[in-house]
Amino acid sequence: SQTIHQWPATLVQPVGSPLSLECTVEGTSNPNLYWYRQAAGRGLQLLFYSVGIGQISSEVPQNLSASRPQDRQFILSSKKLLLSDSGFYLCAWTHRGRRNQPQHFGDGTRLSIL
Amino acid sequence: AQSVTQPDIHITVSEGASLELRCNYSYGATPYLFWYVQSPGQGLQLLLKYFSGDTLVQGIKGFEAEFKRSQSSFNLRKPSVHWSDAAEYFCAVGSYSGGGADGLTFGKGTHLIIQP
């Protein structure tokens, strides 16, 4: 069966520091991968998605970037964090090439910026 | 562009009572729809999905949802709630972007509180 892992689970960072969140998927090949952010009291906002290694699409221009160095690895980064980057970050995957598929989510990373 | 509205931010239900969570969507084509549940500090778990066919779909944990095209609705129901159902519930509509990935648009969620 497929599993998705995110780490760290919790992170506290000062303003202006860099960020690296990692997501890996096991048990499947060539997945589509997604990063979402969930701010308090809001729904989920799609940040980035990827259909393959090195292929990143950004949905919302911002302080963050994403990379996909390997087929089942998706990384969310920032060079300098802002207070507004605080939130709950979720990674998700779907089967590539199959339309109308649900997305399967990791357990998320709680990011607090001080 | 597609959108999802969950009109109830909070709902309080007594344990053992029935539940209905509302979801309205806006989408230019035939939608595919999902309900997810999120426990505090956790990721999202898929409860059920609708793609086509029978408009009443069954999901996990005793949940069901009914797709009504005329009302653009996809309401979630459960005949008898348990204290463990207390969580945040999200409705989502799927789309197919030209880039080759299916993006989901989420509602803002409904926080379900269970009274003993």
Interface residues (C-beta under 8 A of the other chain):
Chain A: Q6 N32 Y34 G41 R42 G43 L44 L46 Y49 S50 V51 S57 E59 L90 A92 T94 R96 R99 N100 Q101 P102 Q103 H104 F105 G106 D107 G108 R110
Chain B: V4 Y32 F34 Y36 G41 Q42 G43 L44 Q45 L46 K49 F51 F90 G94 Y96 S97 G99 G100 A101 D102 G103 L104 F106 G107 K108 G109
